[in-house]
Amino acid sequence: MSVHSIGLSHYTDEQLVRLYVDTQRNTFFEELYERYADKVYRKCLSFVKDQAKAEDFTHDIFLKLILRVGTFNESSKFSTWLFSITYNYCMDQLRVHKKQAEDELDETIDIADEPEEFDDIELEAKKLKKALEVLSHDERTILLMKYQDGFSIRDIADTFGFTESAVKMRLKRTKEKLKKRYLETIVLVVLLASQIAILIKWWLNHSH
């Protein structure tokens, strides 16, 4: 008998968790997997941009979920709790493999072969990446949850165990920190460009 034929699709996520914890019947966990495997995979893919790695991450996350599902206390929605696990796992993996990922990225990018019209876009992306690097793990996660994935303030608060006012304050401070760093990066680029222009002018004046 299939999962759906016994009517599990009518249960809420939270009910399925309780049933699985109480009975240890795989059908209850399988229903949760069917509901969220693709969403978790897509979230992992948004982090690593690699289908094979995203599949591995998804597999590992659901293994962690099996081990941790008994700790779910329903203080937030199951979907919010699962996505917080997904975020934390992906961010941890990215930190572990950061150097390797940066090396691979450097090898795959050949600026000389890129059309000139993409130069400004690449520069903006690099400036934003530099700015994001100054944020802490929690700051980046909260920012992505709010503005990339559309989580509500309440859901973010439930995920981290903060009050809603604390989440709003953290978002405000994080945006200010990001903006400050981004602007500092722009100023630095402008100053470097100005120095290069001065050196080129000096060289032209003295090369004859």
C-alpha positions as CSV (number, residue, x, y, z in Angstrom):
1,M,0.0,0.0,0.0
2,S,1.5,3.4,-1.0
3,V,2.0,6.3,1.3
4,H,-0.7,8.4,-0.4
5,S,-3.2,5.5,-0.5
6,I,-3.5,5.5,3.3
7,G,-4.2,9.1,3.4
8,L,-1.0,10.6,4.8
9,S,-1.2,13.5,2.4
10,H,-3.9,14.9,4.7
11,Y,-1.7,15.0,7.7
12,T,0.2,18.2,8.6
13,D,4.0,18.1,8.7
14,E,3.9,18.4,12.5
15,Q,1.5,15.4,12.8
16,L,3.7,13.3,10.6
17,V,6.7,14.1,12.8
18,R,4.9,13.1,15.9
19,L,3.7,9.8,14.3
20,Y,7.1,9.0,13.1
21,V,8.7,9.7,16.5
22,D,6.0,7.6,18.3
23,T,5.9,4.6,15.9
24,Q,9.2,4.7,14.0
25,R,7.3,3.7,10.9
26,N,9.2,4.7,7.7
27,T,6.1,5.6,5.8
28,F,5.6,8.8,7.9
29,F,9.2,9.9,7.3
30,E,8.8,9.0,3.6
31,E,5.9,11.4,3.3
32,L,8.0,14.2,4.8
33,Y,10.7,13.3,2.3
34,E,8.3,13.5,-0.6
35,R,7.1,16.9,0.5
36,Y,10.5,18.5,1.0
37,A,13.3,16.6,-0.8
38,D,13.0,18.8,-4.0
39,K,12.8,22.0,-2.0
40,V,15.9,21.1,0.1
41,Y,17.7,20.1,-3.1
42,R,16.9,23.4,-4.8
43,K,18.1,25.3,-1.7
44,C,21.3,23.3,-1.7
45,L,21.7,24.0,-5.4
46,S,21.4,27.7,-4.8
47,F,24.4,27.5,-2.5
48,V,26.7,25.2,-4.4
49,K,25.6,25.6,-8.1
50,D,26.5,22.0,-8.7
51,Q,23.8,19.3,-9.1
52,A,25.9,16.4,-7.8
53,K,27.0,18.3,-4.7
54,A,23.4,19.5,-4.1
55,E,22.2,15.9,-4.3
56,D,24.9,14.8,-1.8
57,F,24.0,17.7,0.5
58,T,20.3,16.8,0.3
59,H,21.1,13.2,1.2
60,D,23.2,14.2,4.2
61,I,20.6,16.7,5.4
62,F,17.9,14.1,5.5
63,L,20.2,11.7,7.3
64,K,20.7,14.4,9.9
65,L,17.0,15.0,10.0
66,I,16.3,11.3,10.8
67,L,18.7,11.6,13.8
68,R,17.4,15.0,14.9
69,V,13.7,14.8,14.2
70,G,13.0,13.7,17.8
71,T,14.3,17.1,19.0
72,F,11.7,19.0,17.0
73,N,9.5,20.7,19.6
74,E,7.0,22.5,17.4
75,S,8.1,26.0,18.6
76,S,8.2,26.8,14.9
77,K,6.8,25.3,11.7
78,F,8.5,22.1,10.6
79,S,9.3,23.7,7.2
80,T,11.1,26.6,9.0
81,W,13.0,24.2,11.2
82,L,14.0,22.0,8.2
83,F,15.2,25.0,6.2
84,S,17.2,26.3,9.1
85,I,19.0,22.9,9.2
86,T,19.5,23.2,5.5
87,Y,20.9,26.7,5.7
88,N,23.3,25.8,8.6
89,Y,24.5,22.6,6.8
90,C,25.2,24.4,3.5
91,M,26.9,27.3,5.2
92,D,29.1,24.9,7.2
93,Q,30.1,23.0,4.1
94,L,30.9,26.2,2.2
95,R,33.1,27.3,5.1
96,V,35.0,23.9,5.1
97,H,35.5,24.0,1.3
98,K,35.8,27.7,0.8
99,K,39.4,27.7,-0.3
100,Q,38.8,24.8,-2.7
101,A,35.7,26.5,-4.1
102,E,37.6,29.8,-4.7
103,D,40.4,28.0,-6.5
104,E,37.9,26.2,-8.7
105,L,36.2,29.5,-9.4
106,D,39.5,31.1,-10.4
107,E,40.3,28.3,-12.8
108,T,36.9,28.5,-14.6
109,I,36.9,32.3,-15.0
110,D,38.9,33.7,-17.9
111,I,38.3,37.4,-17.9
112,A,40.0,37.9,-21.3
113,D,37.3,35.8,-22.9
114,E,34.4,37.6,-21.4
115,P,32.5,40.2,-23.4
116,E,33.3,43.8,-22.3
117,E,29.7,44.5,-21.5
118,F,30.0,42.0,-18.6
119,D,32.9,43.7,-17.0
120,D,30.7,46.1,-14.9
121,I,28.5,43.2,-13.8
122,E,31.4,41.1,-12.7
123,L,32.9,44.1,-10.8
124,E,29.6,44.7,-9.0
125,A,29.4,41.0,-8.1
126,K,32.9,41.0,-6.8
127,K,32.2,44.1,-4.7
128,L,29.1,42.6,-3.3
129,K,31.0,39.3,-2.5
130,K,33.6,41.3,-0.7
131,A,31.0,43.1,1.3
132,L,29.2,39.8,2.3
133,E,32.4,38.4,3.6
134,V,32.4,40.8,6.5
135,L,29.1,39.4,7.7
136,S,28.9,36.6,10.3
137,H,27.3,33.3,9.6
138,D,24.1,34.2,11.3
139,E,24.0,37.7,9.7
140,R,24.3,36.1,6.2
141,T,21.7,33.5,7.0
142,I,19.1,35.9,8.3
143,L,19.7,38.2,5.3
144,L,19.2,35.4,2.8
145,M,16.2,34.0,4.6
146,K,14.5,37.4,4.6
147,Y,15.4,38.8,1.2
148,Q,16.2,35.7,-1.0
149,D,13.6,33.2,0.3
150,G,10.9,35.5,1.7
151,F,10.8,34.1,5.2
152,S,8.7,36.2,7.6
153,I,10.1,37.9,10.6
154,R,8.2,35.5,12.7
155,D,9.6,32.4,11.0
156,I,13.2,33.8,11.3
157,A,12.6,34.5,15.0
158,D,11.3,31.0,15.5
159,T,14.2,29.5,13.7
160,F,16.9,31.3,15.8
161,G,15.0,31.5,19.0
162,F,15.0,35.4,18.9
163,T,12.2,37.8,19.5
164,E,10.7,39.5,16.4
165,S,12.1,42.8,17.5
166,A,15.6,41.3,17.8
167,V,15.3,39.9,14.3
168,K,14.3,43.4,13.0
169,M,17.2,45.0,14.8
170,R,19.7,42.4,13.5
171,L,18.4,42.9,9.9
172,K,18.7,46.7,10.2
173,R,22.3,46.4,11.6
174,T,23.3,43.8,9.0
175,K,22.0,45.9,6.1
176,E,23.8,49.0,7.5
177,K,27.0,46.9,7.9
178,L,26.7,45.5,4.3
179,K,26.0,48.9,2.8
180,K,29.0,50.4,4.6
181,R,31.3,47.7,3.5
182,Y,29.9,47.8,-0.1
183,L,30.5,51.6,-0.3
184,E,34.0,51.3,1.1
185,T,34.8,48.8,-1.6
186,I,33.5,51.1,-4.3
187,V,35.6,54.0,-2.9
188,L,38.7,51.7,-2.9
189,V,38.1,50.7,-6.5
190,V,37.7,54.3,-7.5
191,L,40.9,55.3,-5.8
192,L,42.8,52.5,-7.4
193,A,41.4,53.5,-10.8
194,S,42.5,57.1,-10.2
195,Q,46.0,56.0,-9.3
196,I,46.3,53.9,-12.4
197,A,45.1,56.8,-14.5
198,I,47.7,59.1,-13.0
199,L,50.5,56.5,-13.6
200,I,49.4,56.0,-17.2
201,K,49.4,59.8,-17.8
202,W,52.8,60.1,-16.2
203,W,54.2,57.3,-18.3
204,L,52.8,58.9,-21.5
205,N,54.3,62.3,-20.7
206,H,57.7,60.8,-20.0
207,S,57.8,58.1,-22.7
208,H,58.8,60.5,-25.5
